[in-house]
Amino acid sequence: MSAVREIITSVLSAAVLAGGLAVAAAGPASAATCPSSSAPVVDGAKAAWSLRCSGNKVTVAGWVEDTRADTKCAVVRVNAGNGAYKTKSACGSGVREQFSYTFAGTKSAQVRLAIA
């Protein structure tokens, strides 16, 4: 199992270097509608959030946590169905940040966990 993990890590590292990507890992990015929740984990970060709707508004609330002692931050990126955009970062191993964003004019949002 260890050899497989090393091969996968090597392939992913090569892809990141070849592509010049600033984001090393990202969670699922499909648009979600109310009600829904997610708790993604990527290497170096974890988060949990829920989407709640009221009227013609969606609220995305949760937390993001940096889980690795490096120079990178855990980041949650929220793209609302109406085009609005918000981010929340947690920097430093063990640092957890809460967030709550409400967007009018939509009942969906795309939420992603990443390392930056």
N, C-alpha and C positions, 0 to 999 in steps of 0.2 A: 504494500500500500504506500510505503514511503517513497519508493521509486516513482510511482505514478504521480504522487503529489509533487515531487521535484520536477518531473517532466511538464506537468501542467503549469507550475510556477514559472518555469523557464520559458515556455511558449507565451504565457501571458506577459511576462516581462519584456520579451522581444517585441510583442505586438505594441505594447505601450511605448517602448523606445522608438520603434519604427514609425509609429503614428504621431509622435511628438505630443501625446495627450497629457494634459495637466491633471486630469482626473484618473486616478489609478483604478478605482473600482466604483461601481454604481449598482444600486438596487433596482428593482423593477420600476418601469416608468410608464406603465399603462394608466390611462385616465380612469379614475374611480368616481363613482357616484354615491350619493348618500343612501343609507348609512353604510360605512365601511371602515375597516381598520387594517393596519399592517404593522409588523414588527421586524423589519429587515436587519440583517447583520452582514457586514462586509469586513474583510480583513482590516482592522484598525478603527472600526466604527460600528455603532449600533444605534437604533432609533426605534421609536414607536409613535404612531399617530392614529387619529381617527378623523373621519369626515362626518359632520352633522349638518343637516339642512334645516332652515327655517324660512318659510316664504320663498323668496327668490334669492337667497343667500346661502353660501356654504362656509362653514368654519372648519379649518384644519388646525388641530391642536395636538400637541405631544411633546416629545423631548428628543434630543440628539446627544450622543455621548462619544467622546474620543476615547479609544481603548488602547492606544499605543503611544509609547514615549518616543516620538519622532518630531520632526518639524512640520508635519502636516496636520490639518484640521479635519474633523468630521463635519460635513455640511448637509443640511436638508434643503432641497430646492423645491419650491411649490409654484407651479404654473396653473393658475385658475382657468376654468373654461372660458372666461371672458377676456383672456389675454394678460391679466395682471400677474405679477411675478414677485415673490418674496424668498429670502434665504435666511437661514439661521445656522451659525457655526459654533462649534465647541472645540477649543484648542487646548491641548495638554492632556496627557493620560489621566483618565478618571474624571475629567471635567464634563458635566452634564448641563445642558442648557434647555430650558422650557421654551415653547413657542405656542402662540395662538394667533391665527390670521383669519379674518373674515372678509369674504369677497362678495360684493353685491352683483346681481345680474347673472348668476350661474348656479348650477347644482352639481358641478363636477370640478375635479382638480387632478392634476398630474403631480405626484409627489415622488421625489427621488432622494436616496441617501448616497452620498459620494465622499471621497477623500480628495482634498485639494490642498 
